[in-house]
Amino acid sequence: MRRFFHLKASLFLLSLLFLASGCGYAPNAKFSRDVMGEKISTSVVISAEDPQNTVVIKDAVDKAVIEVFQASLTTKEASDSHLVIKMNKPIYTPVVYDENGYITGYRMSVVLHIVRDSKGVLKKYQTRGFHDFSVAPNAIVTDQDRFNAIGFAAQRAIRAFVAQVSAEGARAKK
């Protein structure tokens, strides 16, 4: 009787593994790589109003290309896709106040305009990202706080872009 139970349980687990392996799951990175390719280059349009944010955005974009797209950074000439990113002026708004009315939390909002050039085919995207951060009551937001918040908001915006590209890749597979 015990041997029969073990055989039955083993057959059940084997059939469950067989079914799970055939479900067709594919990670987002695969779909986005199908659209973007294995080699990606990036450039960021420098804002005349806020040029120091360009470096922050460029670092966030390059980090996302490596981590999220799981692709290599390369030159424009050697790339499968080239991304041109332009950021609107970042906006930070107060979102949390203490009992005395002092601002203790801000939300940094970033809007990115991205043009993807894949072998001469241009596609435009607009994506948003935000990051909430706190400050001491009645304190001034330092440049470092602002740069960190812009970097985190830009990473979220890039992840939203990745989701858009992944959705394109998934639709193309159907």
MARBA-3410 file (N, C-alpha, C, O; in Angstrom, 1 decimal):
174
0.8,-1.2,0.0,0.0,0.0,0.0,0.9,1.3,0.0,0.6,2.2,-0.7 ~ 1.9,1.3,0.8,2.8,2.4,0.9,3.5,2.6,-0.4,3.7,3.8,-0.8 ~ 3.9,1.5,-1.0,4.7,1.6,-2.3,3.7,2.2,-3.4,4.2,3.0,-4.2 ~ 2.5,1.8,-3.4,1.5,2.3,-4.3,1.4,3.8,-4.2,1.3,4.6,-5.2 ~ 1.3,4.3,-2.9,1.2,5.8,-2.6,2.4,6.5,-3.2,2.2,7.6,-3.8
3.6,6.0,-2.9,4.8,6.7,-3.4,4.8,6.7,-4.9,5.2,7.7,-5.5 ~ 4.4,5.6,-5.6,4.4,5.6,-7.0,3.4,6.6,-7.6,3.6,7.3,-8.5 ~ 2.2,6.7,-6.9,1.2,7.6,-7.3,1.7,9.1,-7.1,1.5,9.9,-8.0 ~ 2.3,9.4,-6.0,2.8,10.7,-5.7,3.9,11.1,-6.7,4.0,12.2,-7.2 ~ 4.8,10.1,-7.0,5.9,10.4,-8.0,5.3,10.7,-9.4,5.8,11.6,-10.0
4.3,9.9,-9.8,3.7,10.2,-11.1,3.0,11.5,-11.2,3.1,12.2,-12.2 ~ 2.4,11.9,-10.1,1.7,13.2,-10.0,2.7,14.4,-10.1,2.6,15.3,-10.9 ~ 3.8,14.3,-9.4,4.9,15.3,-9.4,5.5,15.3,-10.8,5.8,16.4,-11.3 ~ 5.8,14.2,-11.4,6.3,14.2,-12.7,5.4,14.8,-13.8,5.9,15.6,-14.6 ~ 4.1,14.5,-13.7,3.2,15.1,-14.6,3.1,16.6,-14.4,2.9,17.4,-15.3
3.1,17.1,-13.1,3.1,18.5,-12.8,4.3,19.2,-13.3,4.1,20.3,-13.9 ~ 5.5,18.6,-13.2,6.7,19.2,-13.8,6.6,19.3,-15.3,7.1,20.3,-15.9 ~ 6.1,18.3,-15.9,5.9,18.2,-17.3,5.0,19.4,-17.8,5.3,20.0,-18.8 ~ 3.9,19.6,-17.1,3.0,20.6,-17.5,3.6,22.0,-17.3,3.4,22.9,-18.1 ~ 4.3,22.2,-16.2,4.9,23.5,-15.9,6.0,23.8,-16.9,6.2,25.0,-17.2
6.7,22.9,-17.3,7.8,23.2,-18.3,7.3,23.6,-19.6,8.0,24.2,-20.4 ~ 6.1,23.2,-20.0,5.5,23.6,-21.3,4.6,24.8,-21.3,3.9,25.0,-22.2 ~ 4.6,25.6,-20.2,3.7,26.7,-20.1,4.1,27.9,-21.0,3.3,28.8,-21.2 ~ 5.3,27.9,-21.5,5.7,29.0,-22.4,6.2,30.3,-21.7,6.2,31.3,-22.4 ~ 6.5,30.2,-20.5,6.9,31.5,-19.8,8.2,32.0,-20.4,9.1,31.2,-20.7
8.3,33.3,-20.6,9.5,33.9,-21.1,9.7,35.2,-20.3,8.7,36.0,-20.2 ~ 10.9,35.5,-19.8,11.0,36.8,-19.1,10.9,38.0,-20.0,11.1,37.9,-21.2 ~ 10.6,39.2,-19.3,10.5,40.4,-20.1,11.8,40.7,-20.8,11.7,41.3,-21.9 ~ 12.9,40.4,-20.3,14.2,40.7,-20.9,14.3,40.0,-22.3,14.9,40.6,-23.2 ~ 13.7,38.9,-22.4,13.8,38.2,-23.7,12.9,38.9,-24.8,13.4,39.1,-25.9
11.7,39.3,-24.4,10.9,40.1,-25.3,11.5,41.4,-25.7,11.5,41.8,-26.9 ~ 12.1,42.1,-24.7,12.7,43.4,-25.0,13.9,43.2,-25.9,14.2,44.1,-26.7 ~ 14.7,42.2,-25.6,15.9,41.9,-26.5,15.5,41.6,-27.9,16.2,41.9,-28.8 ~ 14.3,40.9,-28.1,13.9,40.7,-29.4,13.6,42.0,-30.2,13.9,42.0,-31.4 ~ 13.1,43.0,-29.5,12.8,44.3,-30.1,14.1,45.1,-30.2,14.4,45.7,-31.3
14.9,45.1,-29.2,16.1,46.0,-29.1,17.3,45.5,-29.7,18.2,46.2,-30.2 ~ 17.5,44.1,-29.6,18.8,43.5,-30.0,19.7,43.3,-28.8,19.4,43.7,-27.7 ~ 20.8,42.8,-29.1,21.8,42.4,-28.0,22.7,43.6,-27.7,23.3,43.7,-26.6 ~ 22.9,44.5,-28.7,23.8,45.6,-28.5,23.1,46.9,-28.6,22.4,47.2,-29.6 ~ 23.2,47.8,-27.6,22.4,49.0,-27.5,23.4,50.2,-27.2,24.3,50.1,-26.4
23.1,51.3,-27.9,23.9,52.5,-27.6,22.9,53.6,-27.1,21.7,53.5,-27.4 ~ 23.4,54.5,-26.3,22.5,55.5,-25.8,23.2,56.9,-25.9,24.4,57.0,-25.9 ~ 22.3,57.9,-26.0,22.8,59.3,-25.9,21.7,60.1,-25.3,20.5,59.8,-25.5 ~ 22.1,61.1,-24.5,21.1,61.9,-23.8,21.3,63.3,-24.3,22.4,63.9,-24.3 ~ 20.2,64.0,-24.6,20.2,65.4,-25.0,20.4,66.2,-23.8,19.7,66.1,-22.8
21.4,67.1,-23.9,21.7,68.0,-22.8,20.7,69.1,-22.7,20.5,69.8,-23.7 ~ 20.2,69.3,-21.5,19.2,70.4,-21.3,20.0,71.7,-21.0,20.9,71.7,-20.2 ~ 19.6,72.7,-21.7,20.3,74.0,-21.5,19.9,74.5,-20.1,20.7,75.3,-19.4 ~ 18.7,74.2,-19.6,18.2,74.7,-18.3,18.8,74.0,-17.2,19.1,74.6,-16.1 ~ 19.1,72.7,-17.3,19.6,71.8,-16.2,20.6,70.8,-16.7,20.3,69.6,-16.7
21.8,71.3,-17.1,22.8,70.4,-17.7,23.3,69.3,-16.8,23.7,68.3,-17.3 ~ 23.4,69.6,-15.5,24.0,68.6,-14.6,23.1,67.4,-14.5,23.7,66.3,-14.1 ~ 21.8,67.4,-14.8,21.0,66.2,-14.7,21.3,65.3,-15.9,20.9,64.1,-15.8 ~ 21.9,65.7,-16.9,22.2,64.9,-18.1,23.1,63.7,-17.6,22.9,62.6,-18.1 ~ 24.1,63.9,-16.8,25.0,62.9,-16.3,24.2,61.9,-15.5,24.4,60.7,-15.7
23.3,62.4,-14.7,22.5,61.5,-13.8,21.6,60.6,-14.7,21.5,59.4,-14.5 ~ 21.0,61.2,-15.7,20.1,60.4,-16.6,20.9,59.4,-17.4,20.5,58.3,-17.6 ~ 22.0,59.8,-17.9,22.9,58.9,-18.7,23.3,57.7,-17.9,23.2,56.6,-18.4 ~ 23.7,57.9,-16.7,24.1,56.8,-15.8,22.9,55.9,-15.5,23.0,54.7,-15.6 ~ 21.7,56.5,-15.3,20.5,55.6,-15.0,20.1,54.8,-16.2,19.8,53.7,-16.1
20.2,55.4,-17.4,19.9,54.7,-18.6,20.9,53.6,-18.9,20.5,52.5,-19.2 ~ 22.1,53.9,-18.8,23.2,52.8,-19.0,23.0,51.7,-18.0,23.2,50.5,-18.4 ~ 22.7,52.0,-16.8,22.5,51.0,-15.8,21.3,50.1,-16.1,21.4,48.9,-16.0 ~ 20.3,50.7,-16.6,19.1,50.0,-16.9,19.3,49.1,-18.2,18.8,48.0,-18.2 ~ 20.1,49.6,-19.1,20.4,48.8,-20.3,21.1,47.5,-19.9,20.8,46.4,-20.5
22.0,47.6,-19.0,22.8,46.4,-18.6,21.9,45.5,-17.7,21.9,44.3,-18.0 ~ 21.2,46.1,-16.7,20.5,45.3,-15.8,19.2,44.8,-16.3,18.9,43.6,-16.1 ~ 18.4,45.6,-16.9,17.0,45.3,-17.3,17.0,44.6,-18.6,16.3,43.6,-18.8 ~ 17.6,45.3,-19.6,17.6,44.7,-21.0,18.6,43.5,-21.1,18.5,42.7,-22.0 ~ 19.5,43.4,-20.2,20.5,42.4,-20.2,21.2,42.4,-21.5,21.4,41.4,-22.2
21.6,43.6,-21.9,22.3,43.8,-23.2,23.6,44.5,-23.0,23.9,45.0,-21.9 ~ 24.4,44.6,-24.0,25.7,45.3,-23.9,25.6,46.7,-24.5,24.9,47.0,-25.4 ~ 26.4,47.6,-23.8,26.5,48.9,-24.3,27.6,49.0,-25.4,28.6,48.3,-25.2 ~ 27.3,49.7,-26.4,28.3,49.8,-27.5,28.2,51.1,-28.2,27.5,52.0,-27.7 ~ 29.0,51.3,-29.2,28.9,52.5,-30.0,27.7,52.5,-30.9,27.1,51.5,-31.1
27.3,53.7,-31.3,26.1,53.8,-32.2,26.3,53.0,-33.5,25.3,52.4,-33.9 ~ 27.5,53.0,-34.0,27.7,52.3,-35.3,27.6,50.8,-35.2,27.1,50.1,-36.1 ~ 28.0,50.3,-34.0,27.9,48.8,-33.8,26.6,48.3,-33.1,26.5,47.1,-32.9 ~ 25.7,49.2,-32.9,24.5,48.8,-32.1,23.4,48.3,-33.0,23.3,48.6,-34.1 ~ 22.6,47.5,-32.3,21.3,47.0,-33.0,20.2,48.1,-32.8,19.4,48.3,-33.7
20.3,48.8,-31.7,19.3,49.9,-31.4,20.1,51.0,-30.8,21.0,50.8,-30.0 ~ 19.7,52.2,-31.1,20.3,53.4,-30.5,19.1,54.2,-29.8,18.1,54.5,-30.4 ~ 19.3,54.6,-28.6,18.3,55.3,-27.8,18.8,56.7,-27.6,19.9,57.0,-27.2 ~ 17.9,57.7,-28.0,18.1,59.1,-27.7,17.1,59.5,-26.7,15.9,59.4,-26.9 ~ 17.6,60.0,-25.6,16.8,60.3,-24.4,16.8,61.8,-24.1,17.9,62.4,-24.1
15.7,62.4,-24.0,15.6,63.8,-23.6,14.6,63.9,-22.4,13.6,63.3,-22.4 ~ 15.1,64.6,-21.4,14.3,64.7,-20.2,13.7,66.1,-20.1,14.3,67.1,-20.3 ~ 12.4,66.1,-19.7,11.7,67.4,-19.4,12.4,67.9,-18.1,13.0,67.1,-17.4 ~ 12.2,69.1,-17.8,12.7,69.6,-16.5,12.0,68.8,-15.4,10.8,68.7,-15.3 ~ 12.9,68.3,-14.5,12.3,67.5,-13.4,11.5,68.4,-12.4,11.9,69.6,-12.2
10.5,67.8,-11.9,9.6,68.6,-11.0,9.5,67.9,-9.7,9.3,66.7,-9.6 ~ 9.8,68.7,-8.6,9.6,68.1,-7.3,8.6,68.9,-6.6,8.6,70.1,-6.5 ~ 7.6,68.2,-6.0,6.5,68.8,-5.3,6.4,68.3,-3.9,6.7,67.1,-3.6 ~ 6.0,69.1,-3.0,5.8,68.7,-1.6,4.6,67.7,-1.5,3.6,67.9,-2.1 ~ 4.8,66.6,-0.7,3.8,65.6,-0.6,3.5,65.3,0.9,2.4,64.8,1.2
4.4,65.6,1.8,4.2,65.3,3.2,4.6,66.5,4.0,5.6,67.2,3.8 ~ 3.7,66.9,5.0,4.0,68.0,5.9,4.0,67.5,7.3,3.3,66.5,7.7 ~ 4.7,68.1,8.2,4.6,67.7,9.6,3.5,68.5,10.3,2.8,69.3,9.7 ~ 3.4,68.3,11.6,2.3,69.0,12.4,2.4,70.5,12.4,1.4,71.2,12.7 ~ 3.6,71.1,12.1,3.8,72.5,12.1,3.6,73.1,10.7,3.8,74.3,10.6
3.4,72.3,9.8,3.2,72.7,8.4,4.5,72.8,7.6,4.5,73.2,6.4 ~ 5.6,72.3,8.1,6.8,72.2,7.4,6.8,71.0,6.4,6.3,70.0,6.8 ~ 7.4,71.2,5.3,7.5,70.1,4.3,8.5,69.1,4.8,9.7,69.5,5.1 ~ 8.1,67.8,4.8,9.1,66.8,5.2,9.2,65.7,4.1,10.0,64.8,4.3 ~ 8.5,65.8,3.1,8.6,64.8,2.0,8.3,65.5,0.6,7.4,66.3,0.5
9.0,65.1,-0.4,8.9,65.5,-1.7,8.7,64.4,-2.7,9.1,63.2,-2.4 ~ 8.1,64.6,-3.8,8.0,63.7,-4.9,8.7,64.3,-6.1,8.4,65.3,-6.6 ~ 9.8,63.6,-6.6,10.5,64.0,-7.8,9.8,63.3,-9.0,9.7,62.0,-9.0 ~ 9.4,64.0,-10.0,8.7,63.5,-11.2,9.6,63.8,-12.4,10.1,64.9,-12.6 ~ 9.8,62.8,-13.2,10.7,62.9,-14.4,9.9,62.3,-15.6,9.3,61.3,-15.5
9.9,63.1,-16.6,9.3,62.6,-17.9,10.5,62.5,-18.9,11.2,63.4,-19.1 ~ 10.6,61.3,-19.5,11.6,61.1,-20.5,10.9,60.9,-21.9,9.9,60.2,-22.0 ~ 11.5,61.5,-22.9,11.1,61.3,-24.3,12.2,60.5,-24.9,13.4,60.9,-24.9 ~ 11.9,59.3,-25.4,12.9,58.4,-25.9,12.6,58.1,-27.4,11.5,57.8,-27.7 ~ 13.6,58.2,-28.2,13.5,57.8,-29.6,14.4,56.6,-29.8,15.6,56.6,-29.5
13.8,55.5,-30.3,14.6,54.3,-30.5,14.8,54.1,-32.0,13.8,54.1,-32.8 ~ 16.0,54.1,-32.4,16.4,53.9,-33.8,16.9,52.4,-33.9,18.0,52.1,-33.5 ~ 16.2,51.6,-34.6,16.6,50.2,-34.8,16.7,50.0,-36.3,15.7,49.8,-37.1 ~ 18.0,50.1,-36.8,18.3,49.9,-38.2,17.5,50.8,-39.1,16.9,50.4,-40.1 ~ 17.4,52.1,-38.7,16.7,53.1,-39.5,15.2,53.3,-39.2,14.6,54.2,-39.7
14.6,52.4,-38.4,13.2,52.5,-38.1,13.1,53.2,-36.8,13.6,52.8,-35.7 ~ 12.5,54.4,-36.8,12.3,55.2,-35.6,11.0,55.0,-34.9,10.0,54.9,-35.5 ~ 11.1,54.9,-33.6,9.9,54.7,-32.7,10.0,55.7,-31.6,11.1,55.7,-30.9 ~ 9.0,56.4,-31.2,9.0,57.4,-30.1,8.2,56.9,-29.0,7.1,56.3,-29.1 ~ 8.7,57.2,-27.8,8.1,56.8,-26.5,8.1,58.0,-25.6,9.0,58.8,-25.7
7.2,58.0,-24.7,7.2,58.9,-23.6,6.9,58.1,-22.3,6.0,57.3,-22.3 ~ 7.7,58.3,-21.3,7.6,57.5,-20.1,7.8,58.4,-18.9,8.5,59.4,-18.9 ~ 7.2,58.0,-17.8,7.3,58.8,-16.5,7.9,58.0,-15.4,7.7,56.7,-15.4 ~ 8.5,58.6,-14.5,9.0,58.0,-13.3,8.9,59.0,-12.1,9.0,60.2,-12.3 ~ 8.8,58.4,-10.9,8.8,59.3,-9.7,9.6,58.6,-8.6,9.8,57.4,-8.6
9.9,59.5,-7.7,10.6,59.0,-6.5,10.2,59.9,-5.3,10.4,61.1,-5.4 ~ 9.8,59.3,-4.2,9.5,60.1,-3.0,10.7,60.1,-2.1,11.3,59.0,-1.9 ~ 11.0,61.2,-1.5,12.1,61.3,-0.5,11.7,62.2,0.6,10.9,63.2,0.4 ~ 12.4,62.0,1.7,12.1,62.9,2.9,13.3,63.8,3.2,14.4,63.5,2.8 ~ 12.9,64.9,3.8,13.9,65.9,4.3,13.6,66.3,5.7,12.5,66.0,6.2
14.5,66.8,6.4,14.3,67.3,7.8,13.3,68.5,7.7,13.4,69.3,6.7 ~ 12.4,68.7,8.7,11.5,69.9,8.6,12.3,71.2,8.5,13.3,71.4,9.1 ~ 11.7,72.0,7.6,12.2,73.4,7.3,13.7,73.3,6.8,14.4,74.3,6.9 ~ 14.0,72.2,6.1,15.3,72.1,5.5,15.3,72.4,4.0,14.2,72.3,3.4 ~ 16.4,72.7,3.5,16.5,73.0,2.1,16.9,71.7,1.4,17.8,70.9,1.9
16.3,71.4,0.2,16.7,70.2,-0.5,18.1,70.4,-1.1,18.3,71.4,-1.9 ~ 19.0,69.6,-0.7,20.4,69.7,-1.2,20.5,69.2,-2.7,19.6,68.5,-3.2 ~ 21.6,69.6,-3.4,21.8,69.1,-4.7,21.9,67.6,-4.7,21.4,67.0,-5.7 ~ 22.6,67.1,-3.7,22.8,65.6,-3.7,21.4,64.9,-3.5,21.2,63.9,-4.2 ~ 20.5,65.4,-2.7,19.2,64.9,-2.5,18.5,64.9,-3.9,17.8,63.9,-4.3
18.6,66.0,-4.5,17.9,66.2,-5.8,18.4,65.3,-6.9,17.7,64.7,-7.6 ~ 19.8,65.2,-7.0,20.4,64.3,-8.0,20.0,62.8,-7.7,19.7,62.1,-8.6 ~ 20.0,62.4,-6.4,19.6,61.0,-6.1,18.2,60.8,-6.5,17.9,59.7,-7.1 ~ 17.3,61.7,-6.2,15.9,61.6,-6.5,15.7,61.5,-8.0,14.9,60.7,-8.5 ~ 16.4,62.3,-8.8,16.3,62.3,-10.2,16.8,61.0,-10.8,16.1,60.4,-11.7
17.9,60.5,-10.2,18.4,59.2,-10.7,17.4,58.1,-10.4,17.2,57.2,-11.3 ~ 16.8,58.0,-9.2,15.8,57.0,-8.9,14.5,57.1,-9.8,14.0,56.1,-10.3 ~ 14.1,58.4,-10.0,12.9,58.6,-10.8,13.2,58.2,-12.3,12.4,57.6,-12.9 ~ 14.4,58.5,-12.7,14.8,58.1,-14.1,14.9,56.6,-14.3,14.5,56.1,-15.3 ~ 15.3,55.9,-13.2,15.4,54.4,-13.3,13.9,53.9,-13.4,13.7,52.9,-14.1
13.0,54.5,-12.7,11.6,54.0,-12.8,11.1,54.3,-14.2,10.3,53.5,-14.7 ~ 11.4,55.5,-14.7,10.9,55.8,-16.0,11.5,54.8,-17.1,10.8,54.4,-18.0 ~ 12.8,54.5,-16.9,13.4,53.5,-17.8,12.7,52.1,-17.7,12.5,51.5,-18.7 ~ 12.4,51.7,-16.5,11.7,50.5,-16.3,10.3,50.5,-17.0,9.9,49.5,-17.5 ~ 9.7,51.6,-16.9,8.4,51.7,-17.6,8.6,51.6,-19.2,7.8,51.0,-19.9
9.7,52.2,-19.6,10.1,52.1,-21.1,10.3,50.6,-21.4,9.9,50.1,-22.5 ~ 11.0,49.9,-20.5,11.3,48.5,-20.8,10.0,47.7,-20.8,9.8,46.8,-21.7 ~ 9.0,48.0,-20.0,7.7,47.4,-20.0,7.0,47.6,-21.4,6.4,46.7,-21.9 ~ 7.1,48.8,-21.9,6.5,49.1,-23.2,7.2,48.3,-24.3,6.5,47.8,-25.2 ~ 8.5,48.3,-24.3,9.2,47.5,-25.3,9.0,46.0,-25.2,8.8,45.3,-26.2
8.9,45.5,-24.0,8.6,44.1,-23.7,7.2,43.8,-24.3,7.0,42.7,-24.9 ~ 6.3,44.7,-24.1,4.9,44.4,-24.6,4.9,44.4,-26.1,4.2,43.6,-26.7 ~ 5.7,45.2,-26.7,5.8,45.2,-28.2,6.4,43.8,-28.6,5.9,43.3,-29.6 ~ 7.4,43.4,-27.9,8.0,42.1,-28.3,7.1,40.9,-28.1,7.0,40.0,-28.9 ~ 6.3,41.0,-27.0,5.3,39.9,-26.7,4.2,39.9,-27.8,3.8,38.9,-28.2
3.7,41.1,-28.2,2.7,41.2,-29.3,3.2,40.7,-30.6,2.5,40.1,-31.4 ~ 4.5,41.0,-30.9,5.1,40.5,-32.1,5.2,39.0,-32.2,5.2,38.4,-33.3 ~ 5.3,38.3,-31.0,5.5,36.9,-31.0,4.2,36.2,-31.3,4.2,35.0,-31.7 ~ 3.0,36.9,-31.1,1.7,36.2,-31.3,1.3,36.1,-32.7,0.2,35.6,-33.0
END
